[in-house]
Amino acid sequence: MVNKKQKIIAFITSCQFFIFLLIFIYPLSGIHASGILLENKYAKINNTDTGINSDTEPVLYVFNLNTMLIPFEFVAPAYRERAEELKSYITKGNDVILLQEVFSKKMQKDFIEGWYSANDLGKTDNLEIKKTQVYDSEALNQRPNNIKVSNESADFYVTGPKREGLKTLFGSGLLLLSRYPIIFSNVFCYKDREGSDVFASKGVIYAKIRTGKKDDEYIHFFTTHIQSHGYVATRQKNIEELFSFVYKILSDEINRKQYINPVIITGDFNVPANSKNKEISPEYIFLTENINLMCKNINSNFKNGTFYLKDLWVQKHPEDIGYTWIAKGEEEINGSPYGEIGNTIAIEKQGAERIDYIFYFEGGSNFKTENLNIDLFPPKPQKIYSFKNGDLESYTLSDHLGLTAEFGIIR
């Protein structure tokens, strides 16, 4: 009887995996609208310069990228070769790395070991790795749902969450690496998911990272990968859960200190900033409205509240659309960082969008950040990578462009 039950479970799992292979051919990117982003009137309150001109020390370098490291060659061309190139890049000159779609545990381990070695953080085989399925009361109170998940963390990295259940073949693909100590972390999976995303543990990583010498000199980091494809309603539910999570974490800080330290939120939101008719997209409006509502609720909790999340790209490049994803068939877009050969790693053949973001709050205490710069990675076509014995050439290491940001640390 037991053997029969085990055979049935194995058969069901095999069927699910086969279905996954069929539907996962479609991309994990967004809904692929195209157009030009004009004045961001709906997020105007969130994009006002703070006027901080103080001397800064030191500069914090942040890197975000959807890596497209899905462990299937027909979905993610040259994923092994690209992973090696990417590991070489991220270990040089960055302070905090936030990655999406690193689905292979082996690749996650390679990135972590490379990070520890390059930054002289000790040997990974001697780490006190925390593998958790039950969180302490503080973490449980912050999560927006009670979905059972596990994750792995140590002093300088967090990976996860991994959702429990037969359907979920993969973790979230999220990986956070830091040169500075992580003094607290938390994760959760989104409750709703559709299409090929049912096989992944789409969710959020949160890490409180101490970038200064004092205990209160830390920054709140969040990274996420939200529902892909055309499932707008599900994506919006993910967004609501994300900012519910952010609100709960920051509210805890307000209750203790009556101010909020700097906040940086990154990820592949799969929300296009613009629509085909060259206006702000309805999805971006929804995203901005949720950000504004969260800010309003936070500010109502303490006197003279001045908490506002800002879209860093709009802050620094208000006239530039800032495409982070351009289809293989869109080589004619002027100034495309994918160059004249186009996005050769992409599967899709139509569309261009800004769907990867960095949002930030400079901080409300004596410990603050100053937004110095944000750029695409690469900023322009300047290096040809050859993968699969030269059969595939690319200016980029993923179908997405990365975001590199610099923040001045003000004490």
QUIQUIKA-V497030 format. One line per field, one symbol per residue. ss: DSSP state (@ for helix, = for strand, . for the rest). phi: phi as a letter, one per 20 degrees, with the letter a starting at -180 (. if undefined). burial: # if it has 24 or more other ideal C-beta (glycine too) atoms within 12 Angstrom, else .. Layout:
ss: ???
phi: ???
burial: ???
//
This chain:
ss: .@@@@@@@@@@@@@@@@@@@@@@.................@@@@@@............===========.........@@@@@@@@@@@@.....=======..@@@@@@@@@@@@@@.....@@@...===....@@@@@@......======..=======...........====...========.....@@@@@...========.......========......@@@@@@@@@@@@@@@@@@@@@@@@@@.....======.....=.....=.@@@@@@@@@@@@@@@@@@..........==@@@@@........==.........................==..======......==========.......===....===.....=.=========.
phi: .ffffffffffffffffffgffeegffeeeemebqceefeffdgfecefemfcffdaeedddccbeeleefbffecglffffffffgffffdmddcdcdcmeeffffgffffffffffdleoeffdfeeddcdceffffffefebdffccbcbbfcbccpedefpffeecffmebdcbfdfeeabbbbdffdbbmfffedegabddbedeedfefeeccedccbcehemeeffffffffffgfffggffffgfffecmbcfgccccqeeldffcdfemdgfgffffgfffffffffffffebflfcebedefffgecfedfmgdbcfgedffffmfffmfemefefefcbobbdcdccdbcfoddfdcdcfeabbecffbfbbeedcllnfcdbecdbfeeecdccceedd
burial: ...............#...#...#.############..#.##..##..#.........#############..#####.###.###.###..###########..##########..#.#..#.....#.#..#...#..####.#.###############....#############################################....#############.##.#####################....#################....##.#############..##.#.....############.#########.##.#..####..#######.################.######.######.#...#.#....###################.
//
